[in-house]
Amino acid sequence: MTVLVENADQLVEGLRMTLLITVLGLLLTVVVAFAAGLARLSQFWILRAPAYVFVEFFRGTSLPVQLFWVYFALPFLGIEFEAIAAAVLVLGLNEGAYAAEIVRGTIASRPKGQTEACIALGLSPGQRMRRILLPQSIPGMLPSFGNVFVDLLKATALVSTISVHDLTFNALTIRNYTNETVVVFLAILCVYFALALALAGLTRWLERRFALDRASAGSRGTLFGGTQGALPS
């Protein structure tokens, strides 16, 4: 335990970097997920095709290779990123590709009767998505999104391979000059586990919150008056 106390500042600094990359990566993941997921559902092939290629590429290639490519290879093509920017970009795009399929699949699984009712009422595709399908689909996305968020948190440990001084990088540095392998790695294992529990708890809170909002909207008994009422199947 002495080694942890003596190097607490370095570990805390690494934790701050891990949290920063996690938060920024989560924000980018959400944006990418909805952009690519909705594009996959578009009636226009010019939107569907690039979204399909993007999703399959990032799901079908290795995350460490993506990190190395963006940070080490792109500079040879005249495109250079700072280590932190490269880490956030790759994590957000990679996890966003997986989350895009959650968005697409959840919205596509909505009962067809809802779409037919919207068409009968003269709602445009954009209005159907914005006012009916998307609000009803978000609660169903949350459990899977929670898994993606936890996976992104764990994947932040890989950014140490491109010299980002995150929790894992600093822990490896401490281990190298103290040889306290068990204590140091056990400490960061517990930290990652605690952060994952926190993310899981946040996801469960959001699930309950959205469930309450939907129940409240349903109790008002309006179809389109509040734009959140459920359409009949």
Contacts in CASP RR format, 6 or more apart in sequence:
PFRMAT RR
TARGET T0000
AUTHOR 0000-0000-0000
METHOD contacts of the structure
MODEL  1
MTVLVENADQLVEGLRMTLLITVLGLLLTVVVAFAAGLARLSQFWILRAP
AYVFVEFFRGTSLPVQLFWVYFALPFLGIEFEAIAAAVLVLGLNEGAYAA
EIVRGTIASRPKGQTEACIALGLSPGQRMRRILLPQSIPGMLPSFGNVFV
DLLKATALVSTISVHDLTFNALTIRNYTNETVVVFLAILCVYFALALALA
GLTRWLERRFALDRASAGSRGTLFGGTQGALPS
1 183 0 8 1.000
3 174 0 8 1.000
3 178 0 8 1.000
3 180 0 8 1.000
3 183 0 8 1.000
3 184 0 8 1.000
4 11 0 8 1.000
4 183 0 8 1.000
4 184 0 8 1.000
4 187 0 8 1.000
7 174 0 8 1.000
7 178 0 8 1.000
10 170 0 8 1.000
10 173 0 8 1.000
10 174 0 8 1.000
11 167 0 8 1.000
11 170 0 8 1.000
11 171 0 8 1.000
11 174 0 8 1.000
11 187 0 8 1.000
11 188 0 8 1.000
13 165 0 8 1.000
13 170 0 8 1.000
14 165 0 8 1.000
14 166 0 8 1.000
14 167 0 8 1.000
14 169 0 8 1.000
14 170 0 8 1.000
15 167 0 8 1.000
15 191 0 8 1.000
17 84 0 8 1.000
17 164 0 8 1.000
17 165 0 8 1.000
17 166 0 8 1.000
17 167 0 8 1.000
18 156 0 8 1.000
18 166 0 8 1.000
18 167 0 8 1.000
18 168 0 8 1.000
18 195 0 8 1.000
19 195 0 8 1.000
20 84 0 8 1.000
21 84 0 8 1.000
21 87 0 8 1.000
21 88 0 8 1.000
21 91 0 8 1.000
21 156 0 8 1.000
21 159 0 8 1.000
21 164 0 8 1.000
21 166 0 8 1.000
22 152 0 8 1.000
22 153 0 8 1.000
22 156 0 8 1.000
22 195 0 8 1.000
24 88 0 8 1.000
25 88 0 8 1.000
25 91 0 8 1.000
25 92 0 8 1.000
25 95 0 8 1.000
25 152 0 8 1.000
26 149 0 8 1.000
26 152 0 8 1.000
28 88 0 8 1.000
28 89 0 8 1.000
28 91 0 8 1.000
28 92 0 8 1.000
28 93 0 8 1.000
28 96 0 8 1.000
29 91 0 8 1.000
29 92 0 8 1.000
29 95 0 8 1.000
29 96 0 8 1.000
29 99 0 8 1.000
29 148 0 8 1.000
29 149 0 8 1.000
29 152 0 8 1.000
30 96 0 8 1.000
30 99 0 8 1.000
30 145 0 8 1.000
32 92 0 8 1.000
32 93 0 8 1.000
32 96 0 8 1.000
32 97 0 8 1.000
32 99 0 8 1.000
32 100 0 8 1.000
33 96 0 8 1.000
33 99 0 8 1.000
33 100 0 8 1.000
33 102 0 8 1.000
33 103 0 8 1.000
33 145 0 8 1.000
33 148 0 8 1.000
34 100 0 8 1.000
34 103 0 8 1.000
35 51 0 8 1.000
35 100 0 8 1.000
36 51 0 8 1.000
36 54 0 8 1.000
36 55 0 8 1.000
36 96 0 8 1.000
36 97 0 8 1.000
36 100 0 8 1.000
36 103 0 8 1.000
37 51 0 8 1.000
37 55 0 8 1.000
37 100 0 8 1.000
37 101 0 8 1.000
37 103 0 8 1.000
37 104 0 8 1.000
37 107 0 8 1.000
38 103 0 8 1.000
38 104 0 8 1.000
38 107 0 8 1.000
38 129 0 8 1.000
39 47 0 8 1.000
39 48 0 8 1.000
39 50 0 8 1.000
39 51 0 8 1.000
40 48 0 8 1.000
40 51 0 8 1.000
40 52 0 8 1.000
40 55 0 8 1.000
40 100 0 8 1.000
40 101 0 8 1.000
40 104 0 8 1.000
41 48 0 8 1.000
41 104 0 8 1.000
41 107 0 8 1.000
41 108 0 8 1.000
41 129 0 8 1.000
42 48 0 8 1.000
42 51 0 8 1.000
43 125 0 8 1.000
51 100 0 8 1.000
54 93 0 8 1.000
54 97 0 8 1.000
54 100 0 8 1.000
55 97 0 8 1.000
55 100 0 8 1.000
55 101 0 8 1.000
57 97 0 8 1.000
58 66 0 8 1.000
58 93 0 8 1.000
58 94 0 8 1.000
58 96 0 8 1.000
58 97 0 8 1.000
58 98 0 8 1.000
59 97 0 8 1.000
59 98 0 8 1.000
59 101 0 8 1.000
63 90 0 8 1.000
63 91 0 8 1.000
63 94 0 8 1.000
63 155 0 8 1.000
63 158 0 8 1.000
64 158 0 8 1.000
64 161 0 8 1.000
66 90 0 8 1.000
66 93 0 8 1.000
66 94 0 8 1.000
67 86 0 8 1.000
67 87 0 8 1.000
67 90 0 8 1.000
67 158 0 8 1.000
67 159 0 8 1.000
67 161 0 8 1.000
67 162 0 8 1.000
68 161 0 8 1.000
68 162 0 8 1.000
70 81 0 8 1.000
70 86 0 8 1.000
70 89 0 8 1.000
70 90 0 8 1.000
71 81 0 8 1.000
71 83 0 8 1.000
71 86 0 8 1.000
71 162 0 8 1.000
72 162 0 8 1.000
74 80 0 8 1.000
74 81 0 8 1.000
81 89 0 8 1.000
83 159 0 8 1.000
83 162 0 8 1.000
83 163 0 8 1.000
83 164 0 8 1.000
84 164 0 8 1.000
86 162 0 8 1.000
87 156 0 8 1.000
87 159 0 8 1.000
87 162 0 8 1.000
87 164 0 8 1.000
91 152 0 8 1.000
91 155 0 8 1.000
91 156 0 8 1.000
91 159 0 8 1.000
92 152 0 8 1.000
94 155 0 8 1.000
95 148 0 8 1.000
95 149 0 8 1.000
95 151 0 8 1.000
95 152 0 8 1.000
95 155 0 8 1.000
96 148 0 8 1.000
98 148 0 8 1.000
98 151 0 8 1.000
99 144 0 8 1.000
99 145 0 8 1.000
99 148 0 8 1.000
102 141 0 8 1.000
102 144 0 8 1.000
102 145 0 8 1.000
102 148 0 8 1.000
103 137 0 8 1.000
103 141 0 8 1.000
106 137 0 8 1.000
106 140 0 8 1.000
106 141 0 8 1.000
106 144 0 8 1.000
107 129 0 8 1.000
107 133 0 8 1.000
107 134 0 8 1.000
107 137 0 8 1.000
110 133 0 8 1.000
110 136 0 8 1.000
110 137 0 8 1.000
111 233 0 8 1.000
113 231 0 8 1.000
113 232 0 8 1.000
113 233 0 8 1.000
114 132 0 8 1.000
114 133 0 8 1.000
114 136 0 8 1.000
114 231 0 8 1.000
114 232 0 8 1.000
114 233 0 8 1.000
115 128 0 8 1.000
115 133 0 8 1.000
117 231 0 8 1.000
117 232 0 8 1.000
118 127 0 8 1.000
118 128 0 8 1.000
118 132 0 8 1.000
118 231 0 8 1.000
119 128 0 8 1.000
121 224 0 8 1.000
123 131 0 8 1.000
123 132 0 8 1.000
131 224 0 8 1.000
131 227 0 8 1.000
132 227 0 8 1.000
132 231 0 8 1.000
135 227 0 8 1.000
135 228 0 8 1.000
136 214 0 8 1.000
136 230 0 8 1.000
138 210 0 8 1.000
139 207 0 8 1.000
139 210 0 8 1.000
139 211 0 8 1.000
139 214 0 8 1.000
142 203 0 8 1.000
142 206 0 8 1.000
142 207 0 8 1.000
142 210 0 8 1.000
143 203 0 8 1.000
143 207 0 8 1.000
145 203 0 8 1.000
146 199 0 8 1.000
146 200 0 8 1.000
146 203 0 8 1.000
149 199 0 8 1.000
149 203 0 8 1.000
150 196 0 8 1.000
150 199 0 8 1.000
150 200 0 8 1.000
153 192 0 8 1.000
153 195 0 8 1.000
153 196 0 8 1.000
153 199 0 8 1.000
154 192 0 8 1.000
154 196 0 8 1.000
156 166 0 8 1.000
156 167 0 8 1.000
156 168 0 8 1.000
157 166 0 8 1.000
157 167 0 8 1.000
157 168 0 8 1.000
157 192 0 8 1.000
159 166 0 8 1.000
159 168 0 8 1.000
159 169 0 8 1.000
160 166 0 8 1.000
160 168 0 8 1.000
160 169 0 8 1.000
160 172 0 8 1.000
163 169 0 8 1.000
167 188 0 8 1.000
167 191 0 8 1.000
167 192 0 8 1.000
168 188 0 8 1.000
171 184 0 8 1.000
171 185 0 8 1.000
171 187 0 8 1.000
171 188 0 8 1.000
174 180 0 8 1.000
174 184 0 8 1.000
175 181 0 8 1.000
175 184 0 8 1.000
175 185 0 8 1.000
178 184 0 8 1.000
213 228 0 8 1.000
214 228 0 8 1.000
214 230 0 8 1.000
217 226 0 8 1.000
217 228 0 8 1.000
217 229 0 8 1.000
217 230 0 8 1.000
218 228 0 8 1.000
218 229 0 8 1.000
218 230 0 8 1.000
220 226 0 8 1.000
220 229 0 8 1.000
221 229 0 8 1.000
222 229 0 8 1.000
223 229 0 8 1.000
223 231 0 8 1.000
END
